């Protein structure tokens, strides 16, 4: 009996030792893995912390608003900075939108999204550009329009690598949005997670292409300057 008890004690001690060794190894592996991924940058330089930074100067539906913030007539433009049609729209109708925003009785909302990342060879240019637009809006709002115009003027070709983060910072600085906060926001990809979420929200509204122009929620199939002005005037009556 004594030998049997002794053998059982030995077996129990061995089992306990094995469990303790396994537990220590698991804890060590967890710590190593955590340290190896903490603060790791994505290929585009975007933050991968998993914490979504939310803009504070936008409307409830994520728009950068210009003009009368309390206007009952709202012209809304959904755009993607990689979208050639958006570039064409800006060159033709951009001055009309600024005219409406300056009129004092109309609001013009810009809603940047990212549905064309697939055309930037894995650099997520659409997302990074949209994030940069929020950076400028949050930190250098008075220069946002200048920045916006320049971004479309320097739009990279489809199926290329897109503009780098440094290029985006240079464009912002040249447009007057040269605060250190804007630069660091762009290079950190501060709003990339928010842009992804906003894009899904816009798609959920039934908007699947850009540019999408609406006046008080009614889409304009042919948003020429004349049609935009006519729709805005009708909405105000």
Sine and cosine of phi, psi and omega as CSV:
sin_phi,cos_phi,sin_psi,cos_psi,sin_omega,cos_omega
0.00,0.00,-0.63,0.78,-0.02,-1.00
-0.91,0.42,-0.66,0.75,0.03,-1.00
-0.90,0.44,-0.61,0.79,0.02,-1.00
-0.90,0.43,-0.70,0.71,0.02,-1.00
-0.89,0.46,-0.65,0.76,-0.01,-1.00
-0.89,0.45,-0.66,0.75,0.00,-1.00
-0.91,0.41,-0.64,0.77,0.03,-1.00
-0.89,0.45,-0.66,0.75,0.01,-1.00
-0.88,0.47,-0.65,0.76,-0.01,-1.00
-0.90,0.44,-0.69,0.72,0.01,-1.00
-0.88,0.48,-0.69,0.72,0.00,-1.00
-0.88,0.47,-0.68,0.73,0.00,-1.00
-0.89,0.46,-0.64,0.77,0.01,-1.00
-0.91,0.42,-0.70,0.72,0.01,-1.00
-0.88,0.48,-0.71,0.70,0.01,-1.00
-0.87,0.49,-0.67,0.74,-0.01,-1.00
-0.89,0.46,-0.68,0.73,0.01,-1.00
-0.89,0.45,-0.68,0.73,0.02,-1.00
-0.88,0.47,-0.69,0.72,0.00,-1.00
-0.90,0.44,-0.67,0.74,0.02,-1.00
-0.89,0.45,-0.69,0.73,0.02,-1.00
-0.89,0.45,-0.64,0.77,-0.01,-1.00
-0.91,0.41,-0.69,0.72,0.02,-1.00
-0.89,0.46,-0.67,0.75,0.01,-1.00
-0.89,0.45,-0.65,0.76,0.01,-1.00
-0.90,0.44,-0.68,0.74,0.01,-1.00
-0.90,0.44,-0.68,0.74,0.00,-1.00
-0.89,0.46,-0.67,0.74,0.02,-1.00
-0.90,0.44,-0.64,0.77,0.04,-1.00
-0.87,0.49,-0.70,0.72,-0.03,-1.00
-0.91,0.42,-0.68,0.74,0.00,-1.00
-0.89,0.47,-0.72,0.69,-0.01,-1.00
-0.89,0.45,-0.64,0.77,0.00,-1.00
-0.90,0.44,-0.69,0.72,-0.03,-1.00
-0.93,0.37,-0.52,0.86,-0.06,-1.00
-0.97,0.26,-0.37,0.93,-0.04,-1.00
-0.95,-0.31,-0.22,0.97,-0.05,-1.00
-0.91,0.42,0.82,-0.57,0.05,-1.00
0.96,0.29,0.21,0.98,-0.03,-1.00
-0.94,0.34,0.75,-0.67,-0.01,-1.00
-1.00,0.09,0.55,-0.83,0.09,-1.00
-0.97,0.24,0.19,-0.98,0.01,-1.00
-0.85,0.53,-0.38,0.92,-0.01,-1.00
-0.99,-0.12,0.00,1.00,-0.01,-1.00
1.00,0.05,0.17,0.99,-0.04,-1.00
-0.99,0.16,0.43,-0.90,0.03,-1.00
-0.93,0.36,0.65,-0.76,0.03,-1.00
-0.84,-0.54,0.51,0.86,-0.03,-1.00
-0.96,0.26,-0.33,0.94,-0.02,-1.00
1.00,0.07,0.01,1.00,0.01,-1.00
-0.98,-0.18,0.87,-0.49,-0.03,-1.00
-1.00,0.08,0.86,-0.51,0.07,-1.00
-0.99,0.11,0.79,-0.62,-0.07,-1.00
-0.96,-0.27,0.79,-0.61,0.03,-1.00
-0.89,0.46,0.45,-0.89,-0.03,-1.00
-0.92,-0.38,-0.20,0.98,-0.10,-0.99
-0.97,-0.26,0.13,0.99,-0.06,-1.00
-0.99,-0.10,0.20,-0.98,0.06,-1.00
-0.97,0.26,0.09,-1.00,-0.04,-1.00
-0.88,0.47,-0.46,0.89,0.00,-1.00
-0.98,-0.17,0.32,0.95,0.12,-0.99
0.99,0.16,0.47,0.88,-0.02,-1.00
-0.98,-0.19,0.55,-0.83,0.16,-0.99
-1.00,-0.01,0.94,-0.34,-0.15,-0.99
-0.98,-0.17,0.69,-0.73,0.12,-0.99
-0.81,-0.59,0.41,-0.91,-0.06,-1.00
1.00,-0.06,-0.46,-0.89,-0.04,-1.00
-0.96,0.26,0.91,-0.41,-0.05,-1.00
-0.90,0.44,-0.35,0.94,-0.03,-1.00
-0.95,-0.31,0.28,0.96,-0.06,-1.00
-0.90,0.43,0.54,-0.84,0.06,-1.00
-1.00,0.02,-0.25,0.97,0.08,-1.00
-0.95,-0.30,0.87,-0.50,-0.07,-1.00
-0.80,-0.59,0.84,-0.55,0.12,-0.99
-0.99,-0.14,0.86,-0.51,-0.07,-1.00
-0.91,-0.41,0.74,-0.68,-0.01,-1.00
-0.83,-0.55,0.89,-0.46,0.11,-0.99
-0.99,-0.13,0.79,-0.61,-0.11,-0.99
-0.60,-0.80,0.35,-0.94,0.08,-1.00
-0.79,-0.62,0.78,-0.62,-0.10,-1.00
-0.94,0.35,-0.18,0.98,0.08,-1.00
-1.00,-0.08,-0.04,1.00,-0.13,-0.99
-1.00,0.08,0.91,-0.42,0.03,-1.00
-0.87,0.49,-0.60,0.80,0.01,-1.00
-0.91,0.41,-0.53,0.85,0.06,-1.00
-0.93,0.38,-0.62,0.79,0.06,-1.00
-0.88,0.47,-0.70,0.71,0.03,-1.00
-0.90,0.44,-0.67,0.74,0.02,-1.00
-0.87,0.49,-0.69,0.72,0.00,-1.00
-0.89,0.46,-0.65,0.76,-0.03,-1.00
-0.92,0.38,-0.51,0.86,-0.03,-1.00
-1.00,0.00,-0.69,0.72,-0.17,-0.99
-0.91,-0.41,-0.04,1.00,-0.04,-1.00
-0.86,0.52,-0.67,0.74,-0.02,-1.00
-0.92,0.39,-0.51,0.86,0.05,-1.00
-0.92,0.39,-0.66,0.75,0.04,-1.00
-0.89,0.45,-0.66,0.75,0.03,-1.00
-0.92,0.38,-0.56,0.83,0.07,-1.00
-0.88,0.47,-0.68,0.73,0.01,-1.00
-0.92,0.39,-0.65,0.76,0.00,-1.00
-0.90,0.44,-0.54,0.84,-0.01,-1.00
-0.99,0.13,-0.17,0.99,-0.09,-1.00
-0.93,0.38,-0.48,0.88,0.08,-1.00
0.99,-0.15,-0.26,0.97,-0.03,-1.00
-0.87,-0.49,0.13,0.99,-0.04,-1.00
-0.74,-0.67,0.54,-0.84,0.11,-0.99
-0.94,-0.33,0.64,-0.77,0.08,-1.00
-0.88,-0.47,0.87,-0.50,-0.04,-1.00
-0.96,-0.29,0.77,-0.64,0.11,-0.99
-0.95,-0.32,0.79,-0.61,-0.02,-1.00
-0.84,-0.55,1.00,-0.02,0.00,-1.00
-0.97,0.26,0.72,-0.69,0.04,-1.00
-0.74,-0.68,0.03,-1.00,-0.04,-1.00
-0.71,-0.71,1.00,-0.01,0.04,-1.00
-0.94,-0.35,0.01,1.00,-0.10,-1.00
-0.86,-0.51,0.46,0.89,0.07,-1.00
-0.85,0.53,-0.47,0.88,-0.05,-1.00
-0.91,0.41,-0.22,0.98,0.00,-1.00
-0.99,-0.17,0.29,0.96,-0.01,-1.00
-0.79,-0.61,0.52,0.85,0.16,-0.99
0.76,0.64,0.69,0.73,0.12,-0.99
0.99,0.13,0.07,1.00,-0.01,-1.00
-1.00,-0.07,-0.02,1.00,0.02,-1.00
0.81,0.58,0.71,0.70,-0.06,-1.00
-0.87,0.49,-0.69,0.73,-0.02,-1.00
-0.84,0.55,-0.71,0.70,-0.01,-1.00
-0.91,0.41,-0.70,0.72,-0.03,-1.00
-0.92,0.40,-0.61,0.79,0.02,-1.00
-0.92,0.38,-0.67,0.74,0.04,-1.00
-0.90,0.44,-0.65,0.76,0.05,-1.00
-0.88,0.47,-0.67,0.75,0.03,-1.00
-0.88,0.48,-0.57,0.82,0.01,-1.00
-0.89,0.45,-0.59,0.80,0.04,-1.00
-0.95,0.32,-0.61,0.79,0.05,-1.00
-0.84,0.54,-0.72,0.69,0.00,-1.00
-0.92,0.40,-0.67,0.74,0.00,-1.00
-0.88,0.47,-0.61,0.79,-0.05,-1.00
-0.97,0.23,-0.54,0.84,-0.16,-0.99
-0.91,-0.41,-0.42,0.91,-0.04,-1.00
-0.64,-0.77,0.79,0.62,-0.17,-0.99
-0.84,0.55,-0.59,0.81,-0.04,-1.00
-0.89,0.46,-0.34,0.94,-0.03,-1.00
-0.96,-0.27,0.14,0.99,-0.09,-1.00
-0.89,0.45,-0.68,0.73,-0.03,-1.00
-0.88,0.48,-0.70,0.71,0.03,-1.00
-0.87,0.50,-0.69,0.73,0.01,-1.00
-0.89,0.46,-0.72,0.70,-0.02,-1.00
-0.84,0.55,-0.73,0.69,0.00,-1.00
-0.89,0.46,-0.71,0.71,-0.03,-1.00
-0.91,0.42,-0.59,0.81,0.01,-1.00
-0.86,0.51,-0.66,0.75,0.02,-1.00
-0.97,0.25,-0.56,0.83,0.06,-1.00
-0.88,0.47,-0.56,0.83,-0.04,-1.00
-0.97,-0.26,0.42,0.91,0.00,-1.00
-0.85,0.53,0.78,-0.62,0.01,-1.00
-0.96,0.27,0.39,-0.92,0.02,-1.00
-0.93,0.37,0.45,-0.89,0.08,-1.00
-0.92,0.40,0.48,-0.88,0.01,-1.00
0.92,0.40,0.36,0.93,0.15,-0.99
-0.97,-0.26,-0.32,-0.95,-0.01,-1.00
-1.00,-0.08,-0.06,1.00,-0.02,-1.00
0.96,0.27,0.03,-1.00,0.06,-1.00
-0.98,0.17,0.54,-0.84,0.06,-1.00
-0.98,0.20,0.21,-0.98,0.07,-1.00
-0.88,0.48,-0.61,0.79,0.03,-1.00
-0.89,0.46,-0.64,0.77,0.07,-1.00
-0.87,0.49,-0.67,0.74,-0.01,-1.00
-0.90,0.44,-0.62,0.78,0.04,-1.00
-0.91,0.41,-0.65,0.76,0.01,-1.00
-0.90,0.43,-0.67,0.74,0.03,-1.00
-0.89,0.45,-0.68,0.73,0.02,-1.00
-0.87,0.49,-0.73,0.68,-0.02,-1.00
-0.89,0.46,-0.66,0.75,0.01,-1.00
-0.90,0.43,-0.48,0.88,0.01,-1.00
-1.00,0.08,0.01,1.00,0.01,-1.00
0.99,-0.17,-0.14,0.99,0.02,-1.00
-1.00,0.01,0.95,0.32,-0.17,-0.98
-0.94,-0.35,0.34,0.94,0.00,-1.00
-0.95,0.32,0.55,-0.84,0.06,-1.00
-0.84,0.54,-0.53,0.85,-0.01,-1.00
-0.90,0.44,-0.65,0.76,0.03,-1.00
-0.91,0.41,-0.72,0.70,-0.02,-1.00
-0.87,0.50,-0.74,0.67,-0.03,-1.00
-0.93,0.37,-0.57,0.82,0.04,-1.00
-0.88,0.47,-0.67,0.75,-0.01,-1.00
-0.93,0.37,-0.75,0.66,-0.05,-1.00
-0.94,0.35,-0.46,0.89,0.03,-1.00
-0.99,0.16,-0.21,0.98,-0.07,-1.00
0.88,0.47,0.68,0.73,-0.19,-0.98
-0.86,0.51,-0.52,0.86,-0.10,-1.00
-0.92,-0.40,0.31,0.95,-0.01,-1.00
-0.90,0.44,-0.66,0.75,0.04,-1.00
-0.90,0.44,-0.66,0.75,0.01,-1.00
-0.90,0.44,-0.66,0.75,0.01,-1.00
-0.87,0.49,-0.68,0.73,0.04,-1.00
-0.86,0.51,-0.70,0.71,0.02,-1.00
-0.91,0.41,-0.68,0.73,0.00,-1.00
-0.90,0.44,-0.63,0.77,0.02,-1.00
-0.87,0.49,-0.69,0.72,0.03,-1.00
-0.90,0.44,-0.60,0.80,0.03,-1.00
-0.90,0.44,-0.68,0.73,0.00,-1.00
-0.91,0.41,-0.69,0.73,0.05,-1.00
-0.87,0.49,-0.60,0.80,0.04,-1.00
-0.90,0.44,-0.36,0.93,0.06,-1.00
-0.99,0.12,-0.04,1.00,0.01,-1.00
1.00,-0.06,0.19,0.98,0.01,-1.00
-0.99,-0.13,0.93,-0.38,-0.08,-1.00
-0.89,-0.47,0.01,1.00,-0.01,-1.00
-0.61,-0.79,0.34,-0.94,0.01,-1.00
-0.75,-0.66,0.51,-0.86,-0.03,1.00
-0.97,0.23,0.51,-0.86,0.10,-0.99
-0.86,-0.51,0.88,-0.47,-0.08,-1.00
-0.89,-0.46,0.79,-0.61,-0.01,-1.00
-0.73,-0.68,0.53,-0.85,0.11,-0.99
-0.87,-0.49,0.91,-0.42,-0.08,-1.00
0.78,0.63,0.64,0.77,0.09,-1.00
1.00,0.00,-0.17,0.99,0.00,-1.00
-1.00,-0.10,0.85,-0.53,-0.07,-1.00
-0.96,0.29,0.64,-0.77,0.09,-1.00
-0.99,-0.14,0.88,-0.47,-0.04,-1.00
-0.95,0.32,-0.45,0.90,0.01,-1.00
-0.72,-0.70,0.99,0.12,-0.14,-0.99
-0.98,0.17,0.90,0.43,0.11,-0.99
-0.97,0.23,0.27,-0.96,0.05,-1.00
-0.81,0.58,-0.67,0.75,-0.02,-1.00
-0.90,0.44,-0.69,0.72,-0.03,-1.00
-0.94,0.35,-0.58,0.82,0.04,-1.00
-0.91,0.41,-0.73,0.69,0.00,-1.00
-0.90,0.44,-0.64,0.77,-0.01,-1.00
-0.91,0.42,-0.70,0.71,-0.01,-1.00
-0.92,0.40,-0.62,0.78,0.01,-1.00
-0.92,0.39,-0.64,0.77,0.02,-1.00
-0.91,0.41,-0.65,0.76,0.00,-1.00
-0.92,0.38,-0.59,0.81,-0.01,-1.00
-0.94,0.34,-0.44,0.90,-0.02,-1.00
-1.00,0.10,-0.14,0.99,-0.02,-1.00
-1.00,0.03,0.00,0.00,0.00,0.00
